[in-house]
Amino acid sequence: MGYSGFKVLLEGLRGNTGWKPVWRDPAPKPRYDVVIIGGGGHGLTTAYYLAKNHGITNIAVLERGYLGGGNVGRNTTIVRANYLLPGNSEFYSHSLKLWEGMEQELNYNTMMSQRGVLNLAHSDGQMDAYARRGNQMLSIGDDAILLDADGVRKHAPFLNFDSQRFPIRGGLLHGRGGTARHDAVAWGYARGADQFGVDLIQNCEVTGFRIERGVVQGVETSRGYIGAGKVGMAVAGRTSQVAAMAGLRLPIESHVLQAFVSEGLKPVIPGVVTFGMGHFYVSQSDKGGLVFGGDLDFYNSYAARGNLTTLEHVMEAGMAMVPILGNAKVLRGWGGIMDMSMDGSPIIDRTPVGGLYLNGGWCYGGFKATPASGWCYAHLLATDQPHPLAARYRLDRFATGDLLDEGGAGPRPNRH
Ligand SMILES: Cc1cc2nc3c(=O)[nH]c(=O)nc-3n(C[C@H](O)[C@H](O)[C@H](O)COP(=O)(O)OP(=O)(O)OC[C@H]3O[C@@H](n4cnc5c(N)ncnc54)[C@H](O)[C@@H]3O)c2cc1C
């Protein structure tokens, strides 16, 4: 079933009786060539690109809950390609290009909105760091504009320009960054994968691995045993738990990240604004809600909701830089479980168990990576070779010390 403006009009006139389910609801088969664990953004894109780019279609995506019920449907939807370090910057640059073509490719409205991401700078040192980052972005063909304080004022006049503690010196504007509708991204890739014949199996929790002579044979699930030629993990916040079932201990901790949304307001925030020194960021959804968040909660947790201390911390940081927030009512807050790696960068790699692959450690930045992650993970699963764009996302970097530490803050997941 194709989607178009004409179809929406027609269905409106017919009382919306002609829409069909967007994907099938198949029973699990006894065996697949590839089993992907996790029906979030990364699992679904992996299945889609395995089918599309590599012609492998005998695939199951096993999801313990419902598709998109994890972090892919809980994030603040920021998409950007403003990384500094080689190894990250090419990967996210490719990801942004995939975002830009996603709606046409999937024939699905993911509400990609490139309204820009502005990172605020409050010191000369930060301006220098942003100039360097901007140059790196330009050098690989992405966009960046270094704004002075007047430039920031024109772009975002509602910010607190009188702050003594955090004077606004300027900022780095990344015009092609922006936001997308997170659920629609999951649904769009799910529909695309289903159309290639991928089985999307919901309410199917993986509870163990069957491993013989060091090679994975299949997975034990809440719906019975399923054999597999290869098994790919893409379980985000549950990465360490699922990997532990295969006897693996990973350099990943799980932490909660909260986000909040206000009542709907008229358009006020032009794109995404980030206030790194206070750890706060905000954008405005198409419905008008101010969507904002800040730091992780300060302890390990598997609860997909957060505590009041962090709520207070985020509101305080928000009020310091965006005082108009004080006039808005907050409607909702929620949390997601983040798979925090020890250098802040992800892992897309083989594991020591034959036929078992790992995609995880996305920290709080995996939404923007969704298409490129699936693209590169599919390549790894299909060819057994790391994709050149994800070549730095090796698991052994934690043993060799060749870390990819974009934050430059050392091996701690909860950096404040
Ligand atoms: C509040 C918040 C704000 C964020 N903001 C941003 C942002 O603005 N930009 C950005 O780039 N990133 C952001 N992120 C991070 C981003 O959402 C994640 O990094 C990314 O979604 C993780 O990948 P995923 O979509 O595959 O995860 P998920 O959607 O969590 O998918 C993993 C799936 O695996 C399933 N699963 C787990 N265990 C099992 C099992 N045993 N068997 C079967 N299935 C299992 C889970 O149910 C889940 O559906 C944010 C996250 C949160 C929580």
The ligand as an SDF file (V2000), in Angstrom:
LIG
                    3D

 53 58  0  0  0  0  0  0  0  0999 V2000
   14.8540   10.7350   26.9060 C   0  0  0  0  0  0  0  0  0  0  0  0
   15.7540   10.3580   25.7600 C   0  0  0  0  0  0  0  0  0  0  0  0
   16.1800   11.3350   24.8670 C   0  0  0  0  0  0  0  0  0  0  0  0
   17.0140   10.9950   23.8180 C   0  0  0  0  0  0  0  0  0  0  0  0
   17.2950   11.9520   22.8880 N   0  0  0  0  0  0  0  0  0  0  0  0
   18.0240   11.6370   21.7920 C   0  0  0  0  0  0  0  0  0  0  0  0
   18.2020   12.6060   20.7790 C   0  0  0  0  0  0  0  0  0  0  0  0
   17.6600   13.7150   20.8440 O   0  0  0  0  0  0  0  0  0  0  0  0
   18.9600   12.2700   19.7010 N   0  0  0  0  0  0  0  0  0  0  0  0
   19.5570   11.0560   19.6040 C   0  0  0  0  0  0  0  0  0  0  0  0
   20.2750   10.8410   18.6370 O   0  0  0  0  0  0  0  0  0  0  0  0
   19.3520   10.0860   20.5390 N   0  0  0  0  0  0  0  0  0  0  0  0
   18.5890   10.3510   21.6220 C   0  0  0  0  0  0  0  0  0  0  0  0
   18.3490    9.3850   22.5720 N   0  0  0  0  0  0  0  0  0  0  0  0
   18.9830    8.0730   22.4420 C   0  0  0  0  0  0  0  0  0  0  0  0
   18.2760    7.1380   21.4660 C   0  0  0  0  0  0  0  0  0  0  0  0
   16.8980    7.1430   21.7010 O   0  0  0  0  0  0  0  0  0  0  0  0
   18.8420    5.7200   21.6200 C   0  0  0  0  0  0  0  0  0  0  0  0
   20.2570    5.7430   21.5870 O   0  0  0  0  0  0  0  0  0  0  0  0
   18.3710    4.7860   20.5150 C   0  0  0  0  0  0  0  0  0  0  0  0
   16.9860    4.8920   20.3200 O   0  0  0  0  0  0  0  0  0  0  0  0
   18.7480    3.3510   20.8540 C   0  0  0  0  0  0  0  0  0  0  0  0
   18.5450    2.4680   19.7940 O   0  0  0  0  0  0  0  0  0  0  0  0
   17.1460    1.7070   19.4820 P   0  0  0  0  0  0  0  0  0  0  0  0
   16.2470    2.6650   18.8360 O   0  0  0  0  0  0  0  0  0  0  0  0
   17.4460    0.5040   18.7090 O   0  0  0  0  0  0  0  0  0  0  0  0
   16.6690    1.3560   20.9540 O   0  0  0  0  0  0  0  0  0  0  0  0
   15.2720    0.7790   21.4740 P   0  0  0  0  0  0  0  0  0  0  0  0
   14.1270    1.4420   20.8120 O   0  0  0  0  0  0  0  0  0  0  0  0
   15.3230    0.8060   22.9560 O   0  0  0  0  0  0  0  0  0  0  0  0
   15.3120   -0.7110   20.9340 O   0  0  0  0  0  0  0  0  0  0  0  0
   15.8020   -1.8210   21.6520 C   0  0  0  0  0  0  0  0  0  0  0  0
   14.6840   -2.8290   21.7130 C   0  0  0  0  0  0  0  0  0  0  0  0
   15.1900   -4.0640   22.2070 O   0  0  0  0  0  0  0  0  0  0  0  0
   14.1240   -4.6950   22.9030 C   0  0  0  0  0  0  0  0  0  0  0  0
   14.6690   -5.7540   23.7670 N   0  0  0  0  0  0  0  0  0  0  0  0
   15.4470   -5.5950   24.8690 C   0  0  0  0  0  0  0  0  0  0  0  0
   15.7250   -6.7950   25.3970 N   0  0  0  0  0  0  0  0  0  0  0  0
   15.1310   -7.7360   24.6090 C   0  0  0  0  0  0  0  0  0  0  0  0
   15.0710   -9.1380   24.6380 C   0  0  0  0  0  0  0  0  0  0  0  0
   15.6610   -9.8630   25.5940 N   0  0  0  0  0  0  0  0  0  0  0  0
   14.3480   -9.7670   23.6650 N   0  0  0  0  0  0  0  0  0  0  0  0
   13.7360   -9.0740   22.6820 C   0  0  0  0  0  0  0  0  0  0  0  0
   13.7640   -7.7200   22.6260 N   0  0  0  0  0  0  0  0  0  0  0  0
   14.4660   -7.0630   23.5680 C   0  0  0  0  0  0  0  0  0  0  0  0
   13.4880   -3.5480   23.6830 C   0  0  0  0  0  0  0  0  0  0  0  0
   12.1710   -3.8530   24.0980 O   0  0  0  0  0  0  0  0  0  0  0  0
   13.5590   -2.4100   22.6650 C   0  0  0  0  0  0  0  0  0  0  0  0
   12.3460   -2.2530   21.9470 O   0  0  0  0  0  0  0  0  0  0  0  0
   17.4850    9.6640   23.6600 C   0  0  0  0  0  0  0  0  0  0  0  0
   17.0530    8.6880   24.5300 C   0  0  0  0  0  0  0  0  0  0  0  0
   16.1700    9.0140   25.5680 C   0  0  0  0  0  0  0  0  0  0  0  0
   15.6740    7.9490   26.4750 C   0  0  0  0  0  0  0  0  0  0  0  0
  1  2  1  0
  2  3  1  0
  2 52  2  0
  3  4  2  0
  4  5  1  0
  4 50  1  0
  5  6  2  0
  6  7  1  0
  6 13  1  0
  7  8  2  0
  7  9  1  0
  9 10  1  0
 10 11  2  0
 10 12  1  0
 12 13  2  0
 13 14  1  0
 14 15  1  0
 14 50  1  0
 15 16  1  0
 16 17  1  0
 16 18  1  0
 18 19  1  0
 18 20  1  0
 20 21  1  0
 20 22  1  0
 22 23  1  0
 23 24  1  0
 24 25  2  0
 24 26  1  0
 24 27  1  0
 27 28  1  0
 28 29  2  0
 28 30  1  0
 28 31  1  0
 31 32  1  0
 32 33  1  0
 33 34  1  0
 33 48  1  0
 34 35  1  0
 35 36  1  0
 35 46  1  0
 36 37  1  0
 36 45  1  0
 37 38  2  0
 38 39  1  0
 39 40  1  0
 39 45  2  0
 40 41  1  0
 40 42  2  0
 42 43  1  0
 43 44  2  0
 44 45  1  0
 46 47  1  0
 46 48  1  0
 48 49  1  0
 50 51  2  0
 51 52  1  0
 52 53  1  0
M  END
$$$$
